[in-house]
Amino acid sequence: MDSSVIMGIASNSLRLVVYLAAPALLAGLAVGLLVSIFQAATQIQEQTLSFIPKLIAMVVALMVMGPWMLQQWVDFTTNLFHSIPDLIG
């Protein structure tokens, strides 16, 4: 096993992490932007106002995208375990 194989596995791992984190982060970003626009329009400057909507949006995103995320994780792990004999030999 050479360094290119290890770098390939690390690259795929980091790509998977980004894919798994994206739904929750994008939901939080979108809701945060909407709450910020609402706060700017109404001149309500309460810092805690944006926390609960972002939290709810992230939980909903994880509930909706959870099965897809789990399937991606299981597929990656299964492929990694199946490639162990090729990596060793």
Beta strands, then each sheet from edge to edge (+ up, - down):
end
